[in-house]
Amino acid sequence: MAVNCGIVGLPNVGKSTIFQALTSAPAEAANYPFCTIEPNVGIVAVSDDRLDEITKRITPQKTIPTAIEFVDIAGLVKGASKGEGLGNQFLGHIRQVNAIAHVVRCFVDTEVVHVNGKVDPADDIITINYELALADLEVVEKKLTTLPKSLKSQNKEISTKAKVQLPILERLKGHLEEGNPVRNLELTEDDVEAIKEFNFITLKPVLYLCNVDEDGLTEDNDHVKKVKEVAAEDGSKVIKICGKLESEISALETEDERAEFLEAAGLEKSGLQILTREAYDLLGLKTYFTAGEKEVRAWTFKLGYKAPQAAGIIHTDFERGFIKAEIYHCEDLFTLGTEQKVKEAGKLRIEGKEYVVKDGDIIHFRFNV
């Protein structure tokens, strides 16, 4: 299933540098605002140690990880929702992503200009969030002008839908006018479903990404502490990353070289490995695996999927013609060593259409179309 995350922030906070390191894609990085004119897109493998462990025991011809798509969106500035900077063309790009990685500058460097003349993470976050809220407010106001006509529609489905949306949108209007994100408003599942079609930017989950210098990785500086305070109020998570360090890591040619570099730096994982994992988890996504001699592969699914739905991720025919699923958990494979020993231990199960897939399941689907 397609998963994507938009990278946003003010100009010169390190977005494009991080994107380059993340995806090894040729995003232009320069010391001036608006160097990214079109959104750059890169597909990144999601780090998962379990996939490596499965591969060691199954020894397939190839191994395919699950992936997440990152979209580097040009720096937004105050007034972006009204066309300032490069305008709200970039806000449209943000509407298309599943989640947002908000890069916040948490380092001081006199050689890298700040668009507002000073490094103030809390103020930077307020600027971006306010512009995103105003962009959503514009959507709400436009819809409210058309709802009276819908309420009078002879089509019962249209009028009923309008009646449900009206009180929700009226609440959203006042909330957004104060610069508050939609996700911070108490909404029921039914409310969220009713406004799903508007694809509100500020309803998307957010991960704050503190771009720090190398010293900032080991100990939180004052800038990082400010971001964490804001994130706590927003109910969002925070991770730290050093764009400069990640660029150096991405320039290394082999995994062994990267591992040695991380060990020398006193790090277990790169910031980018952590970012991909956190972005994946942010969306409530889990992984199941298929394993055989030809390939071991990771597949992304949403928590709560039943076996036929999970099968449909591979191909719609798998869901349509689903018969049963042969399942065991990857931890059983790690403990027992081989698939044959898993079977001998009675850990391989046959499950039907009502089975709820678990994170880490290894599945072989049976189907007929």
Secondary structure, 3 states (H helix, E strand, C coil): CCCEEEEECCCCCCHHHHHHHHHCCCCCCCCCCCCCCCCEEEEEECCCHHHHHHHHHHCCCEEECCEEEEEECCCCCCCHHHCCCCCCHHHHHHHCCCEEEEEEECCCCCCCCCCCCCCCHHHHHHHHHHHHHHHHHHHHHHHHHHHHHHHCCCCHHHHHHHHHHHHHHHHHHHHHHCCCCHHHCCCCHHHHHHCHHHCCHHHCCEEEEEECCHHHHHCCCHHHHHHHHHHHHHCCEEEEECHHHHHHHHCCCCHHHHHHHHHHCCCCCCHHHHHHHHHHHHCCEEEEEEECCCEEEEEEEECCCEHHHHHHHHCHHHHHCEEEEEEEEHHHHHHHCCHHHHHHCCCCEEECCCCECCCCEEEEEEECC
